[in-house]
Amino acid sequence: MKIIQESPSSIGWGGSTNTFYNICMKSMPADVNPFGALMVTYIASAIITAMIFVFMVKPSNVMFELSKVNWTSIVLALVLVGLEVGYVFVYRSGWSVSTASVVANIGLACVLLVVGYFLYKENVSMQQILGIFVCMAGLILINL
């Protein structure tokens, strides 16, 4: 599995699943309670993830592997609910699928550049700073 996690195809996998993610979010019926729909999504995801997890680590190693989990999994669960509901509300308020994700991801990229610098001591080049300004100009153009 390490080969898959470290391969350049991981970004392609993320991009293709992100496409279907946005299609599903935009296609969610307007009259369904978003928390009910997400609950069904998370139950299905938990079952699928559990099956893949047990297959990957073998049943005898499940408890050992789970003992490595820390606070980030719980916080990530809270963050995911916020992220998912945010996208549901964005699409329900009329944003187009071609714009909402672009705006959100450009904003995210700019914020994560700053987070990477301050929290993880990552280097930030002049080219990346210029990129932030180009992204901001793009956001202005997209929203005109």
N, C-alpha and C positions, 0 to 999 in steps of 0.2 A: 504493500500500500504506500510505502514511502516514495516509491518511484512516481506514483500518480500525484501525490501531494506536492512534490517538488518539480514537476514537469511544467513546461510552458503551456501545455494544454489545460492546466488548471484555470487559467484566465479565460480560455474559451468556454470551458465548462461553466464557469461563473457567469459569463456573458450570456450564454444560451439559456441558462436557467433563469437569469434575471429578466430576460425577455418574456418568458412564460409567466413569471411572477407578476409582472406588470399587466400582462393580458388578463390574468386571473383576477387581479385586484380591480381593474377597470370593468371587468365583466360581472363582478359580484352584484347580485340583484339589489336594487335600491331599497326594497322593502324588508330585506333580511337584517336582523340585528347583527352588527359587525362582530360583537363579542361571541355570539352563538356560532357564527360562521368560523371565526378564528378558533374557537374551542374544538370544533370538528376537525379543522386543519391540524391543530396541535396534537390531537389524539391520534390521527392518522400518521402524522410525522413521527410521533413517539413510537408507534408500533413499527414503522419502517426502519427508524433509526435503531431500535432495539434489535431487530432481526439482523441488520447489517453489522452492528457492534458485536453481537454474540458470534456471528460467523467469522468476523475478523480476528477476535481475540481468543476464540475457543471457550466453551462453557466453563472450563476449569479455571480460567483466568479472569472471569467477569468481575468478581469481588475485588481482586487485586487491582485491576484497572480502574474500577469505580472509586477505590480508596485514594486515587491520585487527584480526583476532582476537588476543586476549591471553590471559593466564594464567587468566582467569575461566572460559573454556570447559572447561579441564581440571579445575579445581576443581569446577565445576558437574557434570561427569561423575561425580566421586567422590561428591558430595553426592546426586545423583540415585539412585545405586546404594543409598546408605544410606537414603534416603527410601523407595524402592520396597520394599526388603527389610524395612524397618521396618513398612510397612503390611501386607505379606504375613504377617509374624509376629504383628502385632496381630490380624488377622482369624483366623489359625490358632489363636490362643490363646483365641478365643471371643468377642471383642468383636463387637457388632452393628454393622451398616453405619450404622444411625441414630445411633449414639453415638460411635463411634471418630473419625470425621472431625470431628464437632462439638468433641470434647474436644481433638483435635490442633490444630484451627484456632483455637480460643479461646486455647489456650496460646501458639500461634504469634503471634497478634495482640498479646498482652500483651508477649511477648518483643521483637517487632519495634518496638513503641512505645518501649521502652527503647533498643534498638539505634539506631533513628532519631534519638533525642535525643543519645546519646553519640557515635555514629560519624558521623552526617550533619548534626548540629547542627539538627535539625528542632525546631520549636516543639511543646511538649506543653502542652495546656490543662488546666485543672482538670476540665473535662468529660471529657477523655480519661482522666485519673487516676481519676475516679469510675467511668468505664466499665470500667477494669481490675478494680475492686472488684466491680462488678456481674457481670462475667464470672467472677470467682473464685467468687462466690456461685452462679452458674449451674452451674459445674463441680461444686460440692458437691451441688447439687440433682440434677443428672443422674446422679451416681454413688451416690446413696442407695439 
